[in-house]
């Protein structure tokens, strides 16, 4: 596993969220690499998945955790509270929004949810970073709306 990228603030935020949702304490002794592993889906693995399928609840949970980690990163950078909202159709497509005050700071389309994952941690960090940059830029451009 990529031990350098596992230290990135976005990955560390995602790991905190994963562990926070563990009510039984089972993840307390799990390695970071094992907890983040389900987010890594190679192109070869995606090719083996059917083109259309209903996403299972674990995948929906991972998508929610990913966008919550991005929201957390935007909060860390701006000091403003940011909330993720998702509206996902049972066939695996929809929207994920990051809301700050009355501002839609990020509006992201999701599709092929049953294939959700990233080639490696660097790609996950890059995608999350771009979304966080978008959220920060929106909040900086419209601070009055973000405060409302």
C-alpha positions, 0 to 999 in steps of 0.5 A: 500500500502507498504509505506516503499518501496514506498520511495525506490530510484527506486520507486521514480525514477519511480514515477518521470518518470510517473509524467514527462510524464504527460503533462496535470498536472493530476498526480500532485495531485495523490498519489504515491500509485495510480500512482504505482498501475498499476505496481502491478499485483498479480499471481491471476490476471495474471491467469485471463488473457489469455495465449496469447494476444496483449499488450495494449499501457498502458502496453507498456508504463509501460514497457518503464517506468520500464526500464527507471527507471532502466536506471536512477538507473544505471546512479545514481550509475555510473554517466554515461548516460544510454539509454533504448531501446526496441524492442517489437513484437506486440504479446508481446515479445522482448528485452529491452536493456540499452545502455551506450556509445557503451556498452550493459549494460543490455540485458533483454528478455521480454515475455507475456507482456500483463501480465507485473507487479509485485506481490508487490513493493518488487518484483519490487524493487528486479527485478529492482535492479538486472537489475541495478546491472547487468548494473553497473557491465557491466559498471565497467567491460568495462569502455572504451566501456561505454565511447566510 
